[in-house]
Every structure is written in structure tokens, then in C-alpha cells.
Amino acid sequence: VKDWYNRTGFTDQSRARATRQAPSIRVYHAGHAAYYILLLIRVFLWLAASLPRIPLKHR
């Protein structure tokens, strides 16, 4: 039983898990960054489009 559940096998599994998880975490963060950048671009475009319509009194 000890040979089947040895430390080297366990570390190999954890390394394999870590290498599998790392790219997905990077993709997840990159996806979120892109989402927020697009959201900011939309907000700035909306402001650029709507501010000139507002009369000077209300600015």
C-alpha cells in the first residue's frame, strides 16, 4: 500500500495538476481583463457621445 501511494507519485500528480491549472487561470484573468477594458471603452464612448448633447447649464 505504501509503494502504491508513494511521495514521488503524489508530487508528480500535484505538478501535473499545477501545470494543467496554470494556463486556465491565465486565460481566466486575460478574459476578465479584456471584458473590463471593453466595458471601459463602452463607457468612454457613451460619455463622448452624450456629453455634447447636454446643454452647458446642466454640465
Sequence and secondary structure as in RCSB ss.txt:
>XXXX:A:sequence
VKDWYNRTGFTDQSRARATRQAPSIRVYHAGHAAYYILLLIRVFLWLAASLPRIPLKHR
>XXXX:A:secstr
 TTTT HHHHHHHHHHHHHHHHHHHHHHHHHHHHHHHHHHHHHHHHHHHHGGGS GGG 
